[in-house]
């Protein structure tokens, strides 16, 4: 049973912790995340980017896999299946496919167009009990070919989008996707404070959560961030463990080449990364 993100984010906002959004890329990612969150008793949002959805042969495939896995694994914590950085058409496709939450990323559009399309999607989603995330101010780095320089959101524009009835708002505060460079100046807490002042009590979202120092993540959570997105961190831990397995020659011992053995170290590494992030965000025991 998939749920909307609304209730879990309101609880997180009021309880001053962050719900993790872990992006999924395949079966191993989904299984590792669900098992880690069940063990830690943390609510979870499974993020699916447009590119990951295409890679997994479509949003219907993703939705069917996640629903079946939640049932087969006996998952008891709240699970939300969420489109990450979706286009207008992508958001509609995910609603049709049975996702319980969508993000429409209209941050690159003129504000009036962003408002018009967000308004329409909110209306469709609300009828179906689906939560909606909107974005103002491009998140830095690159994701699915969309490049942002880490622009900071305009608090006035944030107020306009927040007033449309969206469940949560992603506001750029200097955060970026991917690996953070050594000269990254850090999060702009002055911008976060200004956005909070203009948007009231709406749960805020911190994208690019991989690599931000823990103290900055916790401070952002204390200032109204209720959802923290993690993707790169899982990819790096999976790649490191897989590389070590192959470099040690373990794939050449017996049937070490069997994908179930070959992918196991990376799978286990992702579980530990998830548990570490859940502790940092404070969502353990909150399911």
VENHUUR-V153650 format. One record per residue. RES is the residue in one small letter. SS is DSSP state (~ for helix, > for strand, _ for the rest). PHI is phi in whole degrees, 0 to 359 (none if undefined). PSI is psi in degrees with one decimal (none if undefined). Layout:
BEGIN
res=RES ss=SS phi=PHI psi=PSI
res=RES ss=SS phi=PHI psi=PSI
END
This chain:
BEGIN
res=x ss=_ phi=none psi=110.3
res=x ss=> phi=276 psi=147.9
res=x ss=_ phi=235 psi=156.9
res=x ss=_ phi=295 psi=157.5
res=x ss=_ phi=279 psi=-9.5
res=x ss=~ phi=302 psi=-53.8
res=x ss=~ phi=296 psi=-43.2
res=x ss=~ phi=294 psi=-32.3
res=x ss=~ phi=283 psi=-35.3
res=x ss=~ phi=296 psi=-43.0
res=x ss=~ phi=297 psi=-40.1
res=x ss=~ phi=292 psi=-43.6
res=x ss=~ phi=301 psi=-47.5
res=x ss=~ phi=287 psi=-27.5
res=x ss=~ phi=266 psi=-0.9
res=x ss=_ phi=59 psi=47.5
res=x ss=_ phi=225 psi=171.9
res=x ss=_ phi=245 psi=134.3
res=x ss=> phi=278 psi=129.3
res=x ss=> phi=283 psi=135.2
res=x ss=> phi=254 psi=111.3
res=x ss=> phi=258 psi=123.4
res=x ss=> phi=283 psi=141.2
res=x ss=_ phi=253 psi=150.1
res=x ss=_ phi=232 psi=-19.4
res=x ss=_ phi=191 psi=-168.2
res=x ss=~ phi=297 psi=-44.3
res=x ss=~ phi=300 psi=-44.1
res=x ss=~ phi=301 psi=-49.8
res=x ss=~ phi=297 psi=-45.3
res=x ss=~ phi=296 psi=-44.1
res=x ss=~ phi=298 psi=-45.8
res=x ss=~ phi=295 psi=-47.6
res=x ss=~ phi=298 psi=-43.3
res=x ss=~ phi=294 psi=-39.3
res=x ss=~ phi=296 psi=-43.5
res=x ss=~ phi=290 psi=-35.3
res=x ss=~ phi=296 psi=-43.6
res=x ss=~ phi=297 psi=-39.4
res=x ss=~ phi=272 psi=-5.4
res=x ss=_ phi=56 psi=49.5
res=x ss=_ phi=247 psi=136.4
res=x ss=_ phi=296 psi=157.2
res=x ss=> phi=213 psi=146.2
res=x ss=> phi=246 psi=121.0
res=x ss=> phi=269 psi=112.4
res=x ss=> phi=270 psi=139.7
res=x ss=> phi=229 psi=114.3
res=x ss=> phi=283 psi=165.9
res=x ss=~ phi=302 psi=-43.4
res=x ss=~ phi=294 psi=-41.9
res=x ss=~ phi=294 psi=-37.6
res=x ss=~ phi=299 psi=-42.7
res=x ss=~ phi=294 psi=-42.3
res=x ss=~ phi=300 psi=-38.9
res=x ss=_ phi=273 psi=20.5
res=x ss=_ phi=74 psi=13.4
res=x ss=_ phi=127 psi=159.1
res=x ss=~ phi=293 psi=-29.4
res=x ss=~ phi=294 psi=-39.1
res=x ss=~ phi=297 psi=-45.7
res=x ss=~ phi=299 psi=-47.6
res=x ss=~ phi=299 psi=-44.4
res=x ss=~ phi=295 psi=-42.0
res=x ss=~ phi=297 psi=-47.4
res=x ss=~ phi=296 psi=-45.6
res=x ss=~ phi=298 psi=-43.5
res=x ss=~ phi=294 psi=-38.6
res=x ss=~ phi=290 psi=-39.8
res=x ss=~ phi=302 psi=-41.6
res=x ss=~ phi=290 psi=-47.7
res=x ss=~ phi=294 psi=-35.4
res=x ss=_ phi=276 psi=-8.7
res=x ss=_ phi=68 psi=39.0
res=x ss=_ phi=290 psi=129.7
res=x ss=_ phi=252 psi=-14.2
res=x ss=_ phi=281 psi=155.6
res=x ss=_ phi=296 psi=130.3
res=x ss=> phi=237 psi=126.2
res=x ss=> phi=245 psi=131.9
res=x ss=> phi=256 psi=117.2
res=x ss=> phi=233 psi=131.3
res=x ss=> phi=284 psi=130.0
res=x ss=> phi=254 psi=127.6
res=x ss=_ phi=51 psi=51.6
res=x ss=> phi=278 psi=151.2
res=x ss=_ phi=280 psi=173.6
res=x ss=~ phi=300 psi=-48.5
res=x ss=~ phi=292 psi=-37.4
res=x ss=~ phi=297 psi=-40.0
res=x ss=~ phi=297 psi=-43.3
res=x ss=~ phi=296 psi=-39.0
res=x ss=~ phi=294 psi=-37.3
res=x ss=~ phi=288 psi=-35.4
res=x ss=~ phi=299 psi=-44.6
res=x ss=~ phi=295 psi=-34.0
res=x ss=~ phi=280 psi=-9.6
res=x ss=_ phi=100 psi=17.4
res=x ss=_ phi=295 psi=153.2
res=x ss=_ phi=259 psi=0.9
res=x ss=> phi=199 psi=149.1
res=x ss=> phi=224 psi=151.5
res=x ss=> phi=242 psi=124.3
res=x ss=> phi=258 psi=114.8
res=x ss=_ phi=263 psi=92.6
res=x ss=_ phi=258 psi=20.6
res=x ss=_ phi=295 psi=-23.9
res=x ss=_ phi=271 psi=-4.9
res=x ss=_ phi=269 psi=159.6
res=x ss=_ phi=304 psi=143.9
res=x ss=~ phi=304 psi=-36.4
res=x ss=~ phi=295 psi=-39.3
res=x ss=~ phi=289 psi=-38.9
res=x ss=~ phi=302 psi=-45.0
res=x ss=~ phi=296 psi=-45.3
res=x ss=~ phi=297 psi=-45.6
res=x ss=~ phi=287 psi=-36.0
res=x ss=~ phi=296 psi=-41.8
res=x ss=~ phi=301 psi=-45.3
res=x ss=~ phi=296 psi=-44.8
res=x ss=~ phi=293 psi=-36.2
res=x ss=~ phi=299 psi=-41.5
res=x ss=~ phi=297 psi=-44.8
res=x ss=~ phi=294 psi=-46.2
res=x ss=~ phi=294 psi=-40.1
res=x ss=~ phi=297 psi=-35.4
res=x ss=~ phi=298 psi=-29.3
res=x ss=~ phi=257 psi=3.6
res=x ss=_ phi=72 psi=28.8
res=x ss=_ phi=258 psi=135.6
res=x ss=> phi=279 psi=154.7
res=x ss=> phi=230 psi=132.0
res=x ss=> phi=248 psi=137.2
res=x ss=> phi=238 psi=162.4
res=x ss=> phi=229 psi=141.0
res=x ss=> phi=227 psi=127.9
res=x ss=_ phi=86 psi=110.7
res=x ss=_ phi=298 psi=136.2
res=x ss=_ phi=284 psi=138.0
res=x ss=> phi=293 psi=170.8
res=x ss=> phi=84 psi=-160.1
res=x ss=> phi=229 psi=134.9
res=x ss=> phi=214 psi=122.7
res=x ss=_ phi=52 psi=38.8
res=x ss=_ phi=83 psi=-5.8
res=x ss=> phi=268 psi=119.5
res=x ss=> phi=254 psi=126.8
res=x ss=> phi=237 psi=148.3
res=x ss=_ phi=262 psi=13.9
res=x ss=_ phi=79 psi=32.6
res=x ss=_ phi=300 psi=147.2
res=x ss=_ phi=269 psi=142.1
res=x ss=_ phi=291 psi=148.3
res=x ss=_ phi=276 psi=117.0
res=x ss=~ phi=304 psi=-33.5
res=x ss=~ phi=293 psi=-41.1
res=x ss=~ phi=293 psi=-36.6
res=x ss=~ phi=300 psi=-41.5
res=x ss=~ phi=298 psi=-40.0
res=x ss=~ phi=296 psi=-45.7
res=x ss=~ phi=291 psi=-41.1
res=x ss=~ phi=298 psi=-30.0
res=x ss=_ phi=284 psi=-6.2
res=x ss=_ phi=277 psi=-5.0
res=x ss=_ phi=97 psi=15.0
res=x ss=_ phi=291 psi=155.2
res=x ss=_ phi=281 psi=-36.2
res=x ss=> phi=210 psi=156.7
res=x ss=> phi=230 psi=127.6
res=x ss=> phi=264 psi=117.9
res=x ss=> phi=241 psi=125.8
res=x ss=_ phi=295 psi=124.6
res=x ss=_ phi=229 psi=36.5
res=x ss=_ phi=93 psi=1.7
res=x ss=_ phi=280 psi=153.4
res=x ss=> phi=224 psi=157.4
res=x ss=_ phi=277 psi=153.6
res=x ss=_ phi=85 psi=-159.4
res=x ss=_ phi=279 psi=132.2
res=x ss=_ phi=282 psi=132.4
res=x ss=_ phi=289 psi=159.6
res=x ss=_ phi=299 psi=-29.2
res=x ss=_ phi=264 psi=15.4
res=x ss=_ phi=298 psi=127.8
res=x ss=_ phi=283 psi=-11.1
res=x ss=_ phi=104 psi=172.8
res=x ss=_ phi=289 psi=148.1
res=x ss=_ phi=266 psi=91.0
res=x ss=~ phi=289 psi=-23.6
res=x ss=~ phi=294 psi=-38.4
res=x ss=~ phi=291 psi=-43.0
res=x ss=~ phi=301 psi=-42.4
res=x ss=~ phi=296 psi=-40.5
res=x ss=~ phi=292 psi=-38.8
res=x ss=~ phi=295 psi=-44.8
res=x ss=~ phi=301 psi=-41.1
res=x ss=~ phi=297 psi=-32.6
res=x ss=~ phi=270 psi=-20.4
res=x ss=~ phi=251 psi=1.2
res=x ss=_ phi=70 psi=-128.2
res=x ss=_ phi=255 psi=13.7
res=x ss=_ phi=295 psi=134.1
res=x ss=> phi=299 psi=133.4
res=x ss=> phi=258 psi=155.7
res=x ss=> phi=240 psi=134.4
res=x ss=> phi=254 psi=105.7
res=x ss=_ phi=278 psi=165.1
res=x ss=_ phi=64 psi=39.0
res=x ss=_ phi=288 psi=-11.7
res=x ss=_ phi=281 psi=117.4
res=x ss=_ phi=101 psi=-10.6
res=x ss=_ phi=287 psi=131.0
res=x ss=_ phi=308 psi=140.9
res=x ss=~ phi=305 psi=-38.8
res=x ss=~ phi=295 psi=-33.9
res=x ss=~ phi=288 psi=-37.6
res=x ss=~ phi=298 psi=-45.9
res=x ss=~ phi=295 psi=-37.1
res=x ss=~ phi=295 psi=-41.7
res=x ss=~ phi=298 psi=-40.9
res=x ss=~ phi=297 psi=-40.2
res=x ss=~ phi=294 psi=-19.0
res=x ss=_ phi=258 psi=12.7
res=x ss=_ phi=118 psi=-4.4
res=x ss=> phi=286 psi=125.8
res=x ss=> phi=245 psi=-8.4
res=x ss=> phi=221 psi=131.2
res=x ss=> phi=238 psi=125.1
res=x ss=> phi=268 psi=132.7
res=x ss=> phi=230 psi=127.3
res=x ss=_ phi=220 psi=-59.2
res=x ss=~ phi=304 psi=-39.6
res=x ss=~ phi=300 psi=-39.9
res=x ss=~ phi=291 psi=-39.6
res=x ss=~ phi=298 psi=-42.0
res=x ss=~ phi=292 psi=-41.8
res=x ss=~ phi=292 psi=-37.4
res=x ss=~ phi=296 psi=-46.5
res=x ss=~ phi=296 psi=-41.0
res=x ss=~ phi=297 psi=-47.3
res=x ss=~ phi=293 psi=-37.6
res=x ss=~ phi=292 psi=-41.7
res=x ss=~ phi=299 psi=-44.2
res=x ss=~ phi=297 psi=-38.4
res=x ss=~ phi=298 psi=-45.7
res=x ss=~ phi=287 psi=-42.0
res=x ss=~ phi=295 psi=-25.7
res=x ss=_ phi=279 psi=-2.7
res=x ss=_ phi=75 psi=15.5
res=x ss=~ phi=290 psi=-22.0
res=x ss=~ phi=288 psi=-11.9
res=x ss=~ phi=257 psi=1.8
res=x ss=_ phi=260 psi=121.0
res=x ss=_ phi=56 psi=-129.3
res=x ss=_ phi=257 psi=40.4
res=x ss=_ phi=297 psi=-13.8
res=x ss=_ phi=278 psi=-13.0
res=x ss=_ phi=304 psi=126.2
res=x ss=~ phi=304 psi=-28.3
res=x ss=~ phi=291 psi=-27.2
res=x ss=~ phi=271 psi=-39.5
res=x ss=~ phi=297 psi=-37.0
res=x ss=_ phi=269 psi=-9.6
res=x ss=~ phi=297 psi=-43.7
res=x ss=~ phi=300 psi=-40.6
res=x ss=~ phi=294 psi=-39.3
res=x ss=~ phi=300 psi=-48.5
res=x ss=~ phi=296 psi=-36.9
res=x ss=~ phi=295 psi=-38.3
res=x ss=~ phi=294 psi=-37.2
res=x ss=~ phi=300 psi=-45.5
res=x ss=~ phi=294 psi=-38.0
res=x ss=~ phi=296 psi=-43.4
res=x ss=~ phi=301 psi=-46.5
res=x ss=~ phi=297 psi=-38.5
res=x ss=~ phi=296 psi=-43.1
res=x ss=~ phi=290 psi=-37.1
res=x ss=~ phi=299 psi=-41.2
res=x ss=~ phi=297 psi=-42.6
res=x ss=~ phi=297 psi=-42.0
res=x ss=~ phi=281 psi=-16.0
res=x ss=_ phi=81 psi=18.8
res=x ss=_ phi=268 psi=-2.0
res=x ss=_ phi=295 psi=134.9
res=x ss=_ phi=77 psi=8.2
res=x ss=_ phi=263 psi=-1.6
res=x ss=_ phi=282 psi=none
END
